[in-house]
């Protein structure tokens, strides 16, 4: 089972993000709106017994609900080429605190620590050798984007089934924040 922990987005925010997609970037594979989410921790492939342990560890996390605002546009690059286009997240100490709690809980389950620094974002498109000038123009045009604030009242353990055209994400368990 391939897993990750994330925050699902309300349909109103999905619609706002979807309005940006498909905008003239050759080499972009736009994420379908049903797959928009904010990843708190990618876990990867785990056996069934480990998924159960992960569920128990995440269920023990206590936290408060908090507001979150998506804003700004950016890219991730490898070797100077864009590989992903994303919407950022405005600074949120509550989000950082929740992510730290999740990371600690998962390490206690025996998972290796995440090596990458947490950079909260929602992926809009995966890029395959994009036309860099078009990508730069998109980022410049949309860099002031801000979604309506959302209330984060839970986080979710998702399973991910890789597909030819797109991955299929399934919300397995929701964990409330009060």
Secondary structure by P-SEA (a helix, b strand, c coil): cbbbbbbbbcaaaaaaaaaacccccccccccccccccccccccccccaaaaaaaaaaaaabbbbbbbbbbbbbbcccccccccbbbbbbcccaaaaaaaaaaaaaaaaaccccccccbbbbbbcbbbcccaaaaaaaaaaacccccccccccccccbbbbbbcccbbbbbbcbbbbcc
